[in-house]
Amino acid sequence: MDENNFPRLDKTVFSVVSLEEADSDEKEYWLSKTPYERLQYMELLRRINYGTSAVARLQRVFEVAERI
């Protein structure tokens, strides 16, 4: 995804709904998307939050836990 090609936000379109209605509508919306589309959106949010400091890949974290 190109950093300069972010989708534009239409700030003129908003609606006010109850939390219960919003949760069900949001869940239904995301379930209608393919896993690839969901991943693309996650990547967009990551780039919006971290900007140019976002690395090309997500970091892997490995931790060894000692059993007590």
C-alpha positions in Angstrom: 0.0 0.0 0.0 1.4 3.4 -1.0 1.8 5.8 1.9 0.5 8.7 -0.2 -2.5 6.8 -1.4 -4.6 6.7 1.8 -8.4 6.6 1.2 -10.1 9.9 1.9 -12.5 10.2 4.8 -15.9 11.7 4.0 -16.6 13.8 7.1 -20.1 14.8 5.9 -21.5 11.3 6.4 -22.1 10.4 10.0 -25.0 8.7 11.9 -25.8 8.4 15.6 -27.0 4.9 16.8 -27.2 3.0 20.0 -24.1 1.0 21.1 -26.0 -2.3 20.7 -27.0 -1.4 17.1 -23.5 -0.2 16.3 -21.9 -3.4 17.6 -24.1 -5.7 15.5 -23.8 -3.5 12.4 -20.1 -3.4 12.7 -19.8 -7.1 13.2 -22.0 -7.8 10.2 -20.0 -5.3 8.1 -16.6 -7.0 8.9 -18.0 -10.5 8.5 -19.1 -9.5 5.0 -15.5 -8.7 4.1 -12.9 -11.2 2.9 -10.0 -12.0 5.2 -7.7 -10.2 2.7 -9.9 -7.1 2.8 -9.8 -7.2 6.7 -6.0 -7.5 6.6 -5.7 -4.6 4.2 -7.7 -2.4 6.5 -5.5 -3.5 9.5 -2.4 -2.5 7.5 -4.0 0.9 6.7 -4.7 1.5 10.4 -1.1 0.5 11.3 0.3 2.9 8.8 -2.0 5.7 9.9 -0.9 5.2 13.5 2.8 4.7 13.0 3.3 6.7 9.8 6.7 6.4 8.1 8.2 4.6 11.1 6.0 1.6 10.3 8.3 -1.3 9.3 7.7 -3.4 6.3 6.7 -6.4 8.4 5.2 -6.9 11.8 7.7 -7.9 14.5 7.7 -11.4 15.9 8.1 -11.7 19.6 9.4 -14.9 21.2 9.5 -15.2 25.0 10.5 -18.1 27.1 8.5 -18.5 30.3 9.9 -20.4 33.2 7.5 -22.8 35.0 7.4 -22.4 38.7 
